Amino acid sequence: MEVVAQTGSTNADLIARLAAGGRVAEGQWLVADRQTAGKGRQGRVWSDGQGNFMGSTLVHARRGDPPLHTLALVAGLAVLAAVGERLAPPRQALLKWPNDLLIGPAKLAGILLERSGDAVVIGVGVNLVEAPAIPGRETVALARFGPAPDRDTFAADLARAFAAELQRWRDYGLGPVIARWQAAAHPLGTPLLVGEPGEAPLVGTFGGLDADGALLLRGHDGTTRTIHAGEVRLAPSGTGTD
């Protein structure tokens, strides 16, 4: 694990190294104490709260690998494993498609995948100490439920979990990953809204994932839409789906 005191974005740093002809090995993580240009989905700013986890790794595509976009599911399972060790029952973290980890309705962690040639750079942000303020979103940090985890210990646990999940993805294919991800997600039938900010959202319920890892959104008319990309939110209490 390589740690830097401050950088713009760990994802951008790894992409720049690849573009410059550098070789970044799988299993290597770049972790920052502070980020000045961290980002999430759709380029949103990701908080650089001191003590939180902000880091990136990458995967080099190999012949026979499952679809690379499903590395978001792999990363989600790894983050869940590292977080779950630090939550006492009955408190539970849940996965939300395609790239969030929630406690209740509040976001605890996010994942960002970016393609660079034959590599996929995977950025992970986890609120260990501080929950950032995100307009229109609830957020939470692990420190709310007990002593704040040590960042470097958490980073080592996450690296081990990701390596194990990546090997399972390669050895056993996508099916078991989807089954385990779905079992760790919010329940089937959870009301969802799908659509980018400013758009009229699609309204439906969580129908699980299809065989390629896409979201299945069940509508009130009995139809099912396959969602390959988009902003997915838990519907506020009282939102009708029928």
C-alpha positions as CSV (number, residue, x, y, z in Angstrom):
1,M,0.0,0.0,0.0
2,E,1.3,3.4,-1.0
3,V,0.2,6.4,1.1
4,V,0.4,10.0,0.1
5,A,-0.3,13.0,2.3
6,Q,-2.3,14.9,-0.3
7,T,-3.3,14.5,-4.0
8,G,-6.0,15.6,-6.3
9,S,-7.5,12.2,-6.9
10,T,-6.1,8.7,-6.4
11,N,-8.0,7.4,-9.4
12,A,-6.6,10.2,-11.6
13,D,-3.1,9.5,-10.3
14,L,-3.2,5.8,-11.3
15,I,-4.7,6.7,-14.7
16,A,-1.9,9.2,-15.2
17,R,0.7,6.6,-14.4
18,L,-0.8,4.2,-16.9
19,A,-1.0,6.9,-19.5
20,A,2.7,7.6,-19.0
21,G,3.6,4.0,-19.6
22,G,4.0,3.0,-16.0
23,R,3.1,-0.4,-14.8
24,V,0.8,-0.6,-11.8
25,A,0.4,-4.1,-10.4
26,E,-2.8,-5.6,-9.4
27,G,-3.1,-5.6,-5.6
28,Q,-1.3,-2.2,-5.3
29,W,-3.4,0.4,-3.6
30,L,-2.8,4.2,-3.6
31,V,-4.3,5.8,-0.5
32,A,-4.5,9.5,0.3
33,D,-4.7,11.3,3.6
34,R,-6.4,14.2,1.8
35,Q,-7.8,14.6,-1.7
36,T,-8.4,18.0,-3.3
37,A,-10.2,16.8,-6.4
38,G,-11.8,13.5,-5.3
39,K,-14.9,12.7,-7.2
40,G,-17.8,10.3,-7.3
41,R,-20.3,9.4,-10.0
42,Q,-21.1,12.1,-12.6
43,G,-18.1,14.0,-11.4
44,R,-19.6,14.9,-8.0
45,V,-17.1,16.1,-5.4
46,W,-16.2,13.4,-2.8
47,S,-15.4,14.7,0.7
48,D,-11.7,14.4,1.8
49,G,-12.5,14.3,5.5
50,Q,-9.3,13.6,7.5
51,G,-9.3,10.0,8.7
52,N,-11.7,8.7,6.1
53,F,-10.6,6.1,3.6
54,M,-9.8,7.4,0.1
55,G,-8.0,5.0,-2.1
56,S,-7.7,3.3,-5.5
57,T,-6.5,0.1,-7.0
58,L,-6.8,-1.4,-10.5
59,V,-7.5,-4.6,-12.3
60,H,-5.8,-5.6,-15.6
61,A,-8.2,-7.3,-18.0
62,R,-7.4,-10.9,-18.8
63,R,-8.8,-13.2,-21.4
64,G,-11.8,-15.0,-20.0
65,D,-12.6,-12.4,-17.3
66,P,-16.3,-11.7,-16.6
67,P,-17.5,-8.3,-17.9
68,L,-15.3,-5.6,-16.5
69,H,-18.2,-3.4,-15.4
70,T,-19.1,-6.1,-12.8
71,L,-16.0,-5.2,-10.9
72,A,-18.3,-2.7,-9.2
73,L,-20.1,-5.7,-7.6
74,V,-16.7,-7.2,-6.6
75,A,-15.6,-4.0,-5.0
76,G,-18.9,-3.6,-3.2
77,L,-18.6,-7.1,-1.6
78,A,-15.1,-6.3,-0.5
79,V,-16.0,-3.0,1.1
80,L,-19.0,-4.7,2.8
81,A,-16.6,-7.4,4.2
82,A,-14.2,-4.7,5.6
83,V,-17.1,-2.6,7.0
84,G,-19.1,-5.6,8.4
85,E,-16.3,-6.5,10.8
86,R,-16.7,-3.2,12.4
87,L,-20.5,-3.2,12.9
88,A,-22.0,-4.9,15.9
89,P,-25.3,-6.8,15.3
90,P,-28.0,-5.9,14.7
91,R,-26.6,-3.0,12.8
92,Q,-26.1,-4.0,9.2
93,A,-24.7,-2.3,6.0
94,L,-26.4,-3.0,2.7
95,L,-25.3,-2.7,-0.9
96,K,-27.2,-0.4,-3.3
97,W,-26.7,-0.8,-7.1
98,P,-24.5,0.1,-8.7
99,N,-21.8,1.5,-6.3
100,D,-23.0,2.5,-2.8
101,L,-22.9,1.0,0.6
102,L,-25.7,2.1,3.0
103,I,-26.5,1.9,6.7
104,G,-30.3,2.4,6.7
105,P,-31.0,5.1,4.1
106,A,-27.6,6.9,4.6
107,K,-24.6,6.5,2.4
108,L,-21.5,5.1,4.1
109,A,-19.3,4.4,1.1
110,G,-19.0,4.8,-2.6
111,I,-17.2,3.2,-5.5
112,L,-16.1,4.7,-8.8
113,L,-14.8,2.6,-11.8
114,E,-12.8,4.3,-14.6
115,R,-11.4,2.5,-17.7
116,S,-7.9,3.1,-18.8
117,G,-6.8,1.0,-21.8
118,D,-6.9,-2.7,-20.6
119,A,-7.2,-1.7,-17.0
120,V,-10.1,-0.7,-14.7
121,V,-9.2,1.8,-12.0
122,I,-11.4,1.3,-8.9
123,G,-11.7,4.2,-6.4
124,V,-13.3,3.6,-3.0
125,G,-14.3,6.2,-0.4
126,V,-15.5,5.1,3.0
127,N,-16.7,7.4,5.8
128,L,-14.7,6.2,8.8
129,V,-14.6,9.3,10.9
130,E,-16.7,12.0,9.2
131,A,-19.8,11.9,7.1
132,P,-19.7,14.5,4.3
133,A,-22.6,16.8,3.6
134,I,-24.1,15.9,0.2
135,P,-27.1,17.9,-1.0
136,G,-30.2,15.8,-1.1
137,R,-28.5,12.7,0.4
138,E,-28.2,11.3,3.9
139,T,-24.7,10.3,4.9
140,V,-23.2,8.4,7.8
141,A,-19.7,7.5,9.2
142,L,-18.7,4.4,11.1
143,A,-17.6,6.6,14.0
144,R,-21.3,7.0,14.8
145,F,-21.5,3.4,15.9
146,G,-18.3,3.1,17.9
147,P,-14.7,4.1,17.9
148,A,-13.6,5.3,14.5
149,P,-11.6,2.6,12.7
150,D,-7.9,3.2,12.1
151,R,-7.5,4.2,8.5
152,D,-4.4,2.1,7.7
153,T,-5.8,-1.0,9.4
154,F,-9.1,-0.6,7.5
155,A,-7.1,-0.2,4.3
156,A,-5.2,-3.4,4.8
157,D,-8.4,-5.3,5.5
158,L,-10.0,-3.9,2.4
159,A,-7.0,-4.8,0.2
160,R,-7.2,-8.4,1.5
161,A,-11.0,-8.6,1.0
162,F,-10.7,-7.2,-2.5
163,A,-8.0,-9.6,-3.5
164,A,-10.1,-12.5,-2.3
165,E,-13.3,-11.3,-4.1
166,L,-11.3,-10.7,-7.3
167,Q,-10.0,-14.2,-7.3
168,R,-13.5,-15.6,-6.8
169,W,-14.8,-13.5,-9.7
170,R,-12.1,-15.0,-11.9
171,D,-12.3,-18.6,-10.6
172,Y,-16.0,-19.0,-10.4
173,G,-17.5,-16.5,-12.8
174,L,-20.2,-13.9,-12.4
175,G,-23.1,-16.0,-11.1
176,P,-21.9,-16.5,-7.6
177,V,-20.9,-12.8,-7.3
178,I,-24.3,-11.7,-8.3
179,A,-26.0,-14.1,-5.9
180,R,-23.8,-13.0,-3.0
181,W,-24.2,-9.3,-3.9
182,Q,-28.0,-9.6,-4.2
183,A,-28.2,-11.4,-0.8
184,A,-26.3,-8.4,0.8
185,A,-28.4,-5.7,-0.9
186,H,-31.6,-4.1,0.3
187,P,-34.6,-6.6,0.1
188,L,-36.4,-7.4,-3.1
189,G,-39.4,-5.2,-3.4
190,T,-37.6,-2.1,-1.9
191,P,-39.1,1.0,-3.6
192,L,-36.6,2.8,-5.9
193,L,-36.3,5.9,-8.0
194,V,-34.1,5.7,-11.1
195,G,-33.0,8.8,-13.0
196,E,-30.5,11.6,-13.0
197,P,-31.0,14.7,-10.9
198,G,-33.4,17.1,-12.7
199,E,-35.1,14.2,-14.6
200,A,-38.5,12.7,-13.9
201,P,-37.4,9.4,-12.3
202,L,-38.6,5.9,-13.1
203,V,-40.5,4.6,-10.1
204,G,-40.5,0.9,-9.2
205,T,-39.2,-1.7,-6.9
206,F,-36.0,-3.7,-6.6
207,G,-36.2,-6.9,-8.6
208,G,-32.7,-8.0,-8.2
209,L,-29.9,-8.2,-10.8
210,D,-29.9,-9.9,-14.2
211,A,-27.3,-12.4,-15.3
212,D,-25.0,-9.5,-16.5
213,G,-25.3,-7.6,-13.2
214,A,-27.8,-5.0,-14.5
215,L,-30.6,-3.7,-12.2
216,L,-34.1,-5.1,-12.6
217,L,-36.7,-2.5,-11.8
218,R,-40.3,-3.8,-11.4
219,G,-43.0,-1.3,-12.4
220,H,-46.5,-1.0,-11.0
221,D,-47.9,-2.4,-14.2
222,G,-46.1,-5.7,-13.8
223,T,-43.3,-4.9,-16.4
224,T,-39.6,-5.2,-15.6
225,R,-37.1,-2.7,-16.9
226,T,-33.4,-3.6,-17.2
227,I,-31.2,-0.7,-16.0
228,H,-27.6,-0.7,-17.2
229,A,-26.7,2.8,-15.8
230,G,-28.2,5.6,-13.9
231,E,-28.7,7.3,-10.6
232,V,-30.6,4.9,-8.2
233,R,-32.1,6.2,-5.0
234,L,-34.2,4.6,-2.3
235,A,-37.7,6.1,-2.6
236,P,-38.7,8.3,0.3
237,S,-41.2,6.9,2.7
238,G,-44.7,7.3,1.3
239,T,-43.6,7.3,-2.4
240,G,-46.1,5.3,-4.3
241,T,-45.1,2.5,-6.7
242,D,-48.5,1.5,-7.7
